[in-house]
């Protein structure tokens, strides 16, 4: 009888495990990204500990910096609240290794977005009399294209069966309009 041949066994790679990652999906009011590992992943207080993820954002994202909070939690803090219209993707930092020398799985991916701009203030107040040449002031929580907003907006007048189009205007400096409508400057 011949000797049984042994097939080479592929080495199984172990990966560091992220137990929790926030935020995910649509989120507003984002001030930080935090992740928690299932077990100790970094030597707490070691200034050479690598960031476990790389965070790539598109849109008007504030300055940001990451740091370890302890041996299991890493946080990426923004200098200000992330405004609407920002999308961020997190993926493994190829230089990161946990305390056992394990990287994150290359398939690890997280994402969040802050959604579309939202109306935060409006003048004149609902229920007030409206003039034929009324100027409306609409404040959003993020920059918007005034022409695009006007193109997708209309007025409805009781007794008139059609939509009345609106147009974006630059009739007066922003400060003058805000003052006239008793709105605070941003």
ZIGISUL-V343969 format. One record per residue. RES is the residue in one small letter. BURIAL is # if it has 9 or more other ideal C-beta (glycine too) atoms within 8 Angstrom, else .. Layout:
res:RES burial:BURIAL
res:RES burial:BURIAL
//
This chain:
res:x burial:.
res:x burial:.
res:x burial:.
res:x burial:.
res:x burial:.
res:x burial:.
res:x burial:.
res:x burial:.
res:x burial:.
res:x burial:.
res:x burial:.
res:x burial:.
res:x burial:.
res:x burial:.
res:x burial:#
res:x burial:#
res:x burial:.
res:x burial:#
res:x burial:.
res:x burial:.
res:x burial:#
res:x burial:.
res:x burial:.
res:x burial:.
res:x burial:.
res:x burial:.
res:x burial:#
res:x burial:.
res:x burial:.
res:x burial:#
res:x burial:.
res:x burial:.
res:x burial:#
res:x burial:#
res:x burial:#
res:x burial:#
res:x burial:#
res:x burial:.
res:x burial:.
res:x burial:.
res:x burial:#
res:x burial:#
res:x burial:.
res:x burial:.
res:x burial:.
res:x burial:.
res:x burial:.
res:x burial:.
res:x burial:.
res:x burial:.
res:x burial:#
res:x burial:#
res:x burial:#
res:x burial:.
res:x burial:#
res:x burial:.
res:x burial:#
res:x burial:.
res:x burial:#
res:x burial:.
res:x burial:#
res:x burial:#
res:x burial:.
res:x burial:#
res:x burial:.
res:x burial:#
res:x burial:.
res:x burial:#
res:x burial:.
res:x burial:.
res:x burial:#
res:x burial:#
res:x burial:#
res:x burial:#
res:x burial:#
res:x burial:#
res:x burial:#
res:x burial:#
res:x burial:.
res:x burial:.
res:x burial:.
res:x burial:#
res:x burial:#
res:x burial:#
res:x burial:#
res:x burial:#
res:x burial:#
res:x burial:#
res:x burial:#
res:x burial:#
res:x burial:.
res:x burial:#
res:x burial:#
res:x burial:.
res:x burial:.
res:x burial:#
res:x burial:.
res:x burial:#
res:x burial:.
res:x burial:.
res:x burial:.
res:x burial:#
res:x burial:#
res:x burial:#
res:x burial:.
res:x burial:.
res:x burial:.
res:x burial:#
res:x burial:.
res:x burial:#
res:x burial:#
res:x burial:#
res:x burial:#
res:x burial:#
res:x burial:#
res:x burial:.
res:x burial:#
res:x burial:#
res:x burial:.
res:x burial:.
res:x burial:.
res:x burial:#
res:x burial:#
res:x burial:.
res:x burial:.
res:x burial:.
res:x burial:.
res:x burial:.
res:x burial:.
res:x burial:.
res:x burial:.
res:x burial:.
res:x burial:.
res:x burial:.
res:x burial:.
res:x burial:.
res:x burial:#
res:x burial:.
res:x burial:#
res:x burial:#
res:x burial:.
res:x burial:#
res:x burial:.
res:x burial:.
res:x burial:.
res:x burial:.
res:x burial:.
res:x burial:.
res:x burial:#
res:x burial:#
res:x burial:.
res:x burial:.
res:x burial:.
res:x burial:.
res:x burial:#
res:x burial:.
res:x burial:.
res:x burial:.
res:x burial:.
res:x burial:.
res:x burial:.
res:x burial:.
res:x burial:.
res:x burial:#
res:x burial:.
res:x burial:#
res:x burial:.
res:x burial:.
res:x burial:.
res:x burial:.
res:x burial:.
res:x burial:.
res:x burial:.
res:x burial:.
res:x burial:.
res:x burial:.
res:x burial:#
res:x burial:#
res:x burial:.
res:x burial:.
res:x burial:#
res:x burial:.
res:x burial:#
res:x burial:.
res:x burial:.
res:x burial:.
//
